[in-house]
Amino acid sequence: MPVLLVPGVLRSEAGGASRLEIGAAGTLGAVLTEVERRWPLLARRIRDEQGAVRRYVNVYVDGEDARRADGLETPVKPDSEIQVLPSVAGGAAP
């Protein structure tokens, strides 16, 4: 079963879990659809209203940036590890 690694900043939307076992495989889109079904708050932080990965969220499948691969059509194997990394904004301290 693919595993979605949830960063600390998004864990509250996943019931506090750092790792989610996803029953769907095949494509990243299928995985994210299952995330939407099971953890809708988390899904809203990952995808926009049109279903695309949000601009400031990076998703990696087995260490490969999904945007540079096939986007939502990126293949996901049964033993894949998917990592979600929202961008962190900040600046220099005063």
DSSP file (Angstrom, degrees, kcal/mol; ACC not computed):
  #  RESIDUE AA STRUCTURE BP1 BP2  ACC     N-H-->O    O-->H-N    N-H-->O    O-->H-N    TCO  KAPPA ALPHA  PHI   PSI    X-CA   Y-CA   Z-CA
    1    1 A M              0   0    0      0, 0.0    22,-0.2     0, 0.0    24,-0.1   0.000 360.0 360.0 360.0 131.8    0.0    0.0    0.0
    2    2 A P        -     0   0    0      0, 0.0    20,-3.0     0, 0.0     2,-0.4  -0.275 360.0-141.6 -60.5 152.1    1.4    3.5   -0.8
    3    3 A V  E     -Ab  21  81A   0     77,-2.3    79,-3.4    18,-0.2     2,-0.6  -0.969   4.7-152.3-120.2 132.4    2.3    5.6    2.1
    4    4 A L  E     -Ab  20  82A   0     16,-2.8    16,-2.4    -2,-0.4     2,-0.6  -0.917  12.9-145.9-102.8 121.3    1.7    9.4    2.3
    5    5 A L  E     -Ab  19  83A   0     77,-3.6    79,-1.4    -2,-0.6    14,-0.2  -0.776  13.4-154.4 -88.2 124.4    4.2   11.2    4.6
    6    6 A V        -     0   0    0     12,-2.7     5,-0.1    -2,-0.6    79,-0.1  -0.875  10.3-133.5-105.4 121.3    2.5   14.1    6.3
    7    7 A P    >>  -     0   0    0      0, 0.0     3,-1.9     0, 0.0     4,-0.7  -0.309  28.4-105.4 -69.7 158.2    4.6   17.0    7.5
    8    8 A G  G >4 S+     0   0    0      1,-0.3     3,-0.9     2,-0.2     4,-0.4   0.827 117.4  60.4 -51.8 -39.0    4.1   18.4   11.0
    9    9 A V  G 34 S+     0   0    0      1,-0.2    -1,-0.3     2,-0.1     3,-0.1   0.711 112.8  37.8 -66.6 -20.3    2.4   21.5    9.7
   10   10 A L  G X4 S+     0   0    0     -3,-1.9     3,-1.0     1,-0.1     4,-0.4   0.412  86.8  97.5-108.9  -0.2   -0.4   19.4    8.1
   11   11 A R  G X<>S+     0   0    0     -3,-0.9     5,-3.4    -4,-0.7     3,-1.3   0.812  74.4  63.4 -64.7 -30.2   -0.8   16.6   10.7
   12   12 A S  G > 5S+     0   0    0     -4,-0.4     3,-1.0     1,-0.3    -1,-0.3   0.856 101.7  52.7 -62.7 -31.4   -3.8   18.2   12.4
   13   13 A E  G < 5S+     0   0    0     -3,-1.0    29,-0.8     1,-0.2    -1,-0.3   0.586 109.3  50.8 -77.2  -9.8   -5.7   17.8    9.2
   14   14 A A  G X 5S-     0   0    0     -3,-1.3     3,-1.3    -4,-0.4    -1,-0.2   0.017 125.8 -96.5-114.3  25.3   -4.7   14.1    9.1
   15   15 A G  T < 5S-     0   0    0     -3,-1.0    -3,-0.2     1,-0.3    -2,-0.1   0.746  78.2 -60.2  67.8  22.8   -5.8   13.3   12.7
   16   16 A G  T 3 <S+     0   0    0     -5,-3.4    -1,-0.3     1,-0.3    -4,-0.2   0.406  98.3 143.2  87.4  -2.3   -2.3   13.8   14.0
   17   17 A A    <   -     0   0    0     -3,-1.3    -1,-0.3    -6,-0.4    -3,-0.1  -0.442  38.8-166.2 -75.8 143.6   -0.8   11.0   11.8
   18   18 A S  S    S+     0   0    0      1,-0.3   -12,-2.7    -2,-0.1     2,-0.4   0.608  81.4  37.2 -97.8 -17.7    2.6   11.4   10.3
   19   19 A R  E     -A    5   0A   0    -14,-0.2     2,-0.5    -5,-0.1    -1,-0.3  -0.998  67.4-166.9-136.9 130.6    2.1    8.5    7.9
   20   20 A L  E     -A    4   0A   0    -16,-2.4   -16,-2.8    -2,-0.4     2,-0.5  -0.974  16.4-139.8-120.0 126.8   -1.1    7.5    6.1
   21   21 A E  E     -A    3   0A   0     -2,-0.5     2,-0.5   -18,-0.2   -18,-0.2  -0.745  20.8-155.0 -83.8 126.6   -1.6    4.2    4.3
   22   22 A I        -     0   0    0    -20,-3.0     9,-0.1    -2,-0.5    13,-0.0  -0.894  13.3-157.4-108.9 126.8   -3.4    4.8    1.1
   23   23 A G  S    S+     0   0    0     -2,-0.5     2,-0.2   -22,-0.2    -1,-0.1   0.740  72.2  80.4 -73.7 -23.4   -5.5    2.0   -0.5
   24   24 A A        +     0   0    0      7,-0.1     2,-0.3     6,-0.1    -2,-0.1  -0.569  52.3 164.9 -86.4 147.9   -5.3    3.5   -4.0
   25   25 A A        +     0   0    0     -2,-0.2     2,-0.6   -24,-0.1    52,-0.2  -0.809  39.3  79.9-141.3-175.1   -2.4    3.1   -6.3
   26   26 A G  E    S+E   76   0B   0     50,-2.7    50,-1.4    -2,-0.3     2,-0.3  -0.582  99.0  13.4 111.9 -69.6   -1.9    3.7  -10.0
   27   27 A T  E  > S-E   75   0B   0     -2,-0.6     4,-1.9    48,-0.3    46,-0.2  -0.937  70.8-114.8-137.8 161.7   -1.5    7.4  -10.2
   28   28 A L  H  > S+     0   0    0     46,-1.7     4,-2.8    -2,-0.3     5,-0.2   0.884 117.2  58.0 -60.6 -38.6   -0.9   10.4   -7.9
   29   29 A G  H  > S+     0   0    0     43,-3.0     4,-1.9     1,-0.2    -1,-0.2   0.900 105.1  49.5 -58.6 -42.1   -4.3   11.7   -8.8
   30   30 A A  H  > S+     0   0    0     42,-0.3     4,-1.8     2,-0.2    -1,-0.2   0.895 111.4  49.6 -64.6 -40.1   -5.9    8.4   -7.6
   31   31 A V  H  X S+     0   0    0     -4,-1.9     4,-2.3     1,-0.2    -2,-0.2   0.940 111.4  47.9 -63.3 -47.4   -4.0    8.6   -4.4
   32   32 A L  H  X S+     0   0    0     -4,-2.8     4,-2.2     1,-0.2    -1,-0.2   0.807 107.3  56.9 -67.7 -28.1   -5.0   12.3   -3.8
   33   33 A T  H  X S+     0   0    0     -4,-1.9     4,-1.8    -5,-0.2    -1,-0.2   0.898 108.3  47.1 -66.6 -39.7   -8.7   11.4   -4.6
   34   34 A E  H  X S+     0   0    0     -4,-1.8     4,-2.6     2,-0.2     5,-0.3   0.905 109.4  53.6 -67.6 -39.4   -8.6    8.8   -1.8
   35   35 A V  H  X S+     0   0    0     -4,-2.3     4,-3.5     1,-0.2     8,-0.3   0.924 108.3  51.2 -57.7 -43.0   -7.0   11.4    0.5
   36   36 A E  H  < S+     0   0    0     -4,-2.2    -1,-0.2     1,-0.2    -2,-0.2   0.882 111.4  47.4 -62.0 -38.8   -9.9   13.7   -0.3
   37   37 A R  H  < S+     0   0    0     -4,-1.8    -1,-0.2     2,-0.1    -2,-0.2   0.899 124.7  29.2 -68.7 -41.0  -12.4   11.0    0.5
   38   38 A R  H  < S+     0   0    0     -4,-2.6    -2,-0.2     1,-0.2    -3,-0.2   0.812 135.5  23.2 -93.2 -33.1  -10.8   10.0    3.8
   39   39 A W     X  +     0   0    0     -4,-3.5     4,-2.3    -5,-0.3     3,-0.5  -0.611  66.1 170.5-134.0  71.8   -9.1   13.2    5.0
   40   40 A P  H  > S+     0   0    0      0, 0.0     4,-1.9     0, 0.0     5,-0.1   0.826  77.4  54.6 -59.0 -35.1  -11.0   16.1    3.3
   41   41 A L  H  > S+     0   0    0    -28,-0.2     4,-0.8     2,-0.2   -27,-0.1   0.910 110.5  46.3 -65.2 -40.2   -9.3   18.8    5.4
   42   42 A L  H >> S+     0   0    0    -29,-0.8     4,-1.0    -3,-0.5     3,-0.9   0.919 109.4  54.9 -65.4 -43.5   -5.9   17.5    4.4
   43   43 A A  H >X S+     0   0    0     -4,-2.3     4,-3.1    -8,-0.3     3,-0.7   0.875 102.6  56.7 -59.3 -38.3   -6.9   17.3    0.7
   44   44 A R  H 3< S+     0   0    0     -4,-1.9    -1,-0.3     1,-0.2    -2,-0.2   0.776 105.6  51.6 -65.9 -25.0   -8.0   20.9    0.7
   45   45 A R  H << S+     0   0    0     -3,-0.9    -1,-0.2    -4,-0.8    -2,-0.2   0.698 117.1  39.3 -81.6 -19.6   -4.5   21.9    1.8
   46   46 A I  H << S+     0   0    0     -4,-1.0     8,-3.1    -3,-0.7     2,-0.3   0.851 119.0  36.6 -96.1 -43.4   -2.9   19.9   -1.0
   47   47 A R  B  < S-F   53   0C   0     -4,-3.1     6,-0.2     6,-0.3    -1,-0.2  -0.828  72.6-131.4-117.2 152.0   -5.2   20.5   -4.0
   48   48 A D    >   -     0   0    0      4,-2.9     3,-1.8    -2,-0.3    -1,-0.1  -0.191  44.6 -82.9 -87.4-174.9   -7.2   23.5   -5.1
   49   49 A E  T 3  S+     0   0    0      1,-0.3    -1,-0.1     2,-0.1    -2,-0.0   0.738 129.8  53.3 -64.9 -23.8  -10.8   23.7   -6.1
   50   50 A Q  T 3  S-     0   0    0      2,-0.1    -1,-0.3     3,-0.0     3,-0.1   0.458 120.0-107.6 -89.2  -1.5  -10.0   22.5   -9.7
   51   51 A G  S <  S+     0   0    0     -3,-1.8     2,-0.2     1,-0.3    -2,-0.1   0.435  76.4 131.8  91.7  -0.2   -8.2   19.4   -8.3
   52   52 A A        -     0   0    0      1,-0.1    -4,-2.9    -5,-0.0    -1,-0.3  -0.527  69.9 -95.7 -82.5 152.2   -4.7   20.6   -9.2
   53   53 A V  B     -F   47   0C   0     -6,-0.2    -6,-0.3    -2,-0.2    -1,-0.1  -0.489  54.6 -99.6 -64.0 132.8   -1.8   20.5   -6.6
   54   54 A R    >   -     0   0    0     -8,-3.1     3,-1.8    -2,-0.2    -1,-0.1  -0.163  28.7-114.6 -57.7 149.7   -1.7   23.9   -5.0
   55   55 A R  T 3  S+     0   0    0      1,-0.3    -1,-0.1    -3,-0.1    -2,-0.1   0.838 113.4  43.5 -55.7 -39.6    1.0   26.2   -6.3
   56   56 A Y  T 3  S+     0   0    0     31,-0.1    31,-3.3     2,-0.0     2,-0.5   0.093  97.0  89.8-100.6  23.6    3.0   26.3   -3.1
   57   57 A V  E <   -C   86   0A   0     -3,-1.8     2,-0.4    29,-0.3   -11,-0.0  -0.979  59.4-158.1-119.0 131.0    2.8   22.6   -2.3
   58   58 A N  E     -C   85   0A   0     27,-2.5    27,-3.4    -2,-0.5     2,-0.4  -0.910   5.7-165.4-108.3 136.1    5.4   20.2   -3.6
   59   59 A V  E     -C   84   0A   0     -2,-0.4     7,-2.9    25,-0.2     2,-0.4  -0.981   1.7-167.0-124.0 131.2    4.6   16.5   -3.9
   60   60 A Y  E     -CD  83  65A   0     23,-2.7    23,-2.7    -2,-0.4     2,-0.6  -0.957   7.7-159.6-119.2 134.5    7.3   13.8   -4.4
   61   61 A V  E >  S-CD  82  64A   0      3,-2.6     3,-1.7    -2,-0.4    21,-0.2  -0.961  84.4 -19.7-113.7 115.5    6.7   10.2   -5.4
   62   62 A D  T 3  S-     0   0    0     19,-3.2    -1,-0.2    -2,-0.6    20,-0.1   0.883 130.5 -50.8  52.5  41.5    9.6    8.0   -4.4
   63   63 A G  T 3  S+     0   0    0     18,-0.4     2,-0.5     1,-0.2    -1,-0.3   0.399 113.9 117.5  83.3  -2.2   11.8   11.1   -4.2
   64   64 A E  E <  S-D   61   0A   0     -3,-1.7    -3,-2.6     2,-0.0     2,-0.3  -0.860  72.1-115.4-104.4 131.0   10.8   12.4   -7.6
   65   65 A D  E >>  -D   60   0A   0     -2,-0.5     4,-0.9    -5,-0.2     3,-0.7  -0.460  20.5-148.1 -62.4 118.7    9.1   15.8   -8.0
   66   66 A A  T 34>S+     0   0    0     -7,-2.9     5,-2.8    -2,-0.3     3,-0.3   0.820  95.0  60.1 -62.7 -31.5    5.7   15.0   -9.4
   67   67 A R  T 345S+     0   0    0     -8,-0.4    -1,-0.2     1,-0.2     5,-0.1   0.865 108.3  44.3 -65.1 -33.8    5.6   18.4  -11.3
   68   68 A R  T <45S+     0   0    0     -3,-0.7    -1,-0.2     2,-0.1    -2,-0.2   0.603 119.0  47.4 -85.9 -11.8    8.7   17.4  -13.2
   69   69 A A  T  <5S-     0   0    0     -4,-0.9    -3,-0.1    -3,-0.3     3,-0.1   0.526 130.7 -50.9 -92.4-116.9    7.3   13.9  -13.8
   70   70 A D  T > 5 -     0   0    0      1,-0.4     3,-2.2     5,-0.1    -3,-0.2   0.068  66.7-136.1-115.5  23.6    3.8   13.5  -15.0
   71   71 A G  G > <S-     0   0    0     -5,-2.8     3,-1.8     1,-0.3    -1,-0.4  -0.336  83.0  -4.8  60.1-133.5    1.9   15.6  -12.5
   72   72 A L  G 3  S+     0   0    0      1,-0.3   -43,-3.0   -44,-0.1   -42,-0.3   0.649 135.7  61.7 -68.6 -13.7   -1.3   13.9  -11.3
   73   73 A E  G <  S+     0   0    0     -3,-2.2    -1,-0.3   -45,-0.2    -2,-0.2   0.353  72.4 131.1 -91.4   5.0   -0.6   11.1  -13.8
   74   74 A T    <   -     0   0    0     -3,-1.8   -46,-1.7     1,-0.1   -45,-0.2  -0.390  67.6-108.4 -57.8 128.2    2.7   10.3  -12.0
   75   75 A P  E     -E   27   0B   0      0, 0.0     2,-0.5     0, 0.0   -48,-0.3  -0.341  31.6-163.1 -63.7 139.2    2.8    6.5  -11.5
   76   76 A V  E     -E   26   0B   0    -50,-1.4   -50,-2.7    -3,-0.1     6,-0.0  -0.987   6.6-154.9-124.9 118.8    2.3    5.3   -7.9
   77   77 A K    >   -     0   0    0     -2,-0.5     3,-2.0   -52,-0.2   -50,-0.0  -0.452  33.8-102.6 -87.1 164.1    3.3    1.7   -7.2
   78   78 A P  T 3  S+     0   0    0      0, 0.0    -1,-0.1     0, 0.0    -2,-0.0   0.766 124.5  42.1 -57.9 -25.3    1.9   -0.3   -4.3
   79   79 A D  T 3  S+     0   0    0    -77,-0.1   -54,-0.0     2,-0.1   -76,-0.0   0.189  88.8 132.2-107.2  17.5    5.1    0.3   -2.3
   80   80 A S    <   -     0   0    0     -3,-2.0   -77,-2.3     1,-0.0     2,-0.5  -0.282  48.1-143.4 -70.3 153.4    5.5    4.0   -3.2
   81   81 A E  E     -b    3   0A   0    -79,-0.2   -19,-3.2   -77,-0.0     2,-0.5  -0.983  14.1-163.3-117.2 124.3    6.3    6.7   -0.7
   82   82 A I  E     -bC   4  61A   0    -79,-3.4   -77,-3.6    -2,-0.5     2,-0.5  -0.924   2.4-164.1-112.4 128.5    4.6   10.0   -1.3
   83   83 A Q  E     -bC   5  60A   0    -23,-2.7   -23,-2.7    -2,-0.5     2,-0.5  -0.947   4.2-158.6-117.1 131.3    5.9   13.1    0.4
   84   84 A V  E     + C   0  59A   0    -79,-1.4   -25,-0.2    -2,-0.5    -2,-0.0  -0.938  12.1 179.9-109.3 124.7    3.9   16.4    0.7
   85   85 A L  E     - C   0  58A   0    -27,-3.4   -27,-2.5    -2,-0.5     2,-0.2  -0.889  12.3-157.5-129.4 102.3    6.0   19.5    1.4
   86   86 A P  E     - C   0  57A   0      0, 0.0   -29,-0.3     0, 0.0   -77,-0.1  -0.533  34.3-102.3 -72.8 145.0    4.2   22.9    1.6
   87   87 A S        -     0   0    0    -31,-3.3     2,-0.6    -2,-0.2   -31,-0.1  -0.331  29.6-140.5 -64.7 147.6    6.4   25.8    1.0
   88   88 A V        -     0   0    0     -3,-0.1     2,-0.3     2,-0.0    -1,-0.1  -0.957  15.0-158.5-113.4 121.9    7.6   27.7    4.0
   89   89 A A        +     0   0    0     -2,-0.6     2,-0.3     2,-0.0     0, 0.0  -0.683  28.2 131.2 -96.9 152.2    7.7   31.5    3.7
   90   90 A G        -     0   0    0     -2,-0.3     2,-0.3     3,-0.0     3,-0.0  -0.980  30.5-149.4-179.1 177.3    9.8   33.7    5.9
   91   91 A G        -     0   0    0     -2,-0.3     2,-0.1     0, 0.0    -2,-0.0  -0.851  42.7 -56.3-150.0-175.0   12.3   36.4    5.9
   92   92 A A        -     0   0    0     -2,-0.3    -2,-0.0     1,-0.1     0, 0.0  -0.449  57.1-111.4 -71.8 142.8   15.2   37.8    7.9
   93   93 A A              0   0    0     -2,-0.1    -1,-0.1     1,-0.1    -3,-0.0  -0.457 360.0 360.0 -71.5 146.6   14.6   38.5   11.5
   94   94 A P              0   0    0      0, 0.0    -1,-0.1     0, 0.0    -2,-0.1   0.513 360.0 360.0 -66.8 360.0   14.6   42.2   12.4
